[in-house]
Amino acid sequence: MAPVTVYSTQYCGYCVRAKALLDAKHVPYTEVRVDQDPDKMAEMMQKSGRRTVPQIFVGTHHVGGFDELYMLERSGGLDPLLSGD
């Protein structure tokens, strides 16, 4: 399974929803709290080109935010991405 990284903040409702979706699928992920480390915020912005959270990566693939993650799941594209197919 490809590693999943979720850039998030403590009080972000979309971050909570993204992590809940991943938890429901039993997908392990690394959470990077950008509100606690300005260097991580800069890293997220450099990698994604965005400044909003969450920003979700599967391996090196930038999924986007919660809406994109949810649409990927609904379309059946998340599982193949996670498995590296």
N, C-alpha and C positions, 0 to 999 in steps of 0.2 A: 504494500500500500504506500502510495506517495505521501510524504510528510505534508501536513497541513499547518499553515501559520495564519493566525488571526490577529491582526493589529486592532487594538480596541482601547476604549477608555472605560472607567468605572461606571459612569452614569449614562451610557448610551443604550437606548432601548433596542436599536437595530443590532448592536453587538450582542445583547442578551439573546435576541431571536436567532441570530446566526449560530451562536454557540449551542443553543437549545436544539436546533436542527441537526447539528453535527453530533451532539450528545445522543439524540434519539436514534441516530444511525450507528451509534457506537464507533464513531470516527475519532481517534485520538488527534489532538491538535496542540500546538504550542501557542499560548496567548502572549502577545507582546503588548504591554500596557504603555501606550505612547503618552499618556497623561502623567506618567511617573518619570519619564526619561526623554528630554528634548532631543537627544541624539537618535533615539528610536523613532521619533516623529519625523526627523529629517530623513532617516533611512526609509521609512514607509513612503514618504513623498517622492523620494528619488526612485524607488522601485516601482511605484504605482502611477506616479504623475498626478496623484490626488491628495487632498488634505483632509478628507472626511473619513470617518470610521463607521463601520469596520472596513478594512481592506483584507481580503482573503486570498491566500495563495495555496495552490495545490502543487507541491514541488516548486518549480520555477514559473508555473502558469498562473498569471494574475486573473483570478475569477472576477474580482470587483467587490462590491458591497453585498449587503444582505439580499437586495432585490435580485441581483444577478445569481447569487447562490441559490435562492429559492426557485428562480426560473430554470436554472440548470437541473435542479432536482425534479421539478415538475415535468421537464421535457425528457427525462431519462438520461441526461448527459452526465450527471454527477458521479454515478457509480463507475462508469468506464474511465472517467478522469482519475478517480481515486485509485483504481486498480492499475492505471498506467496503460490501458488498452487504447 
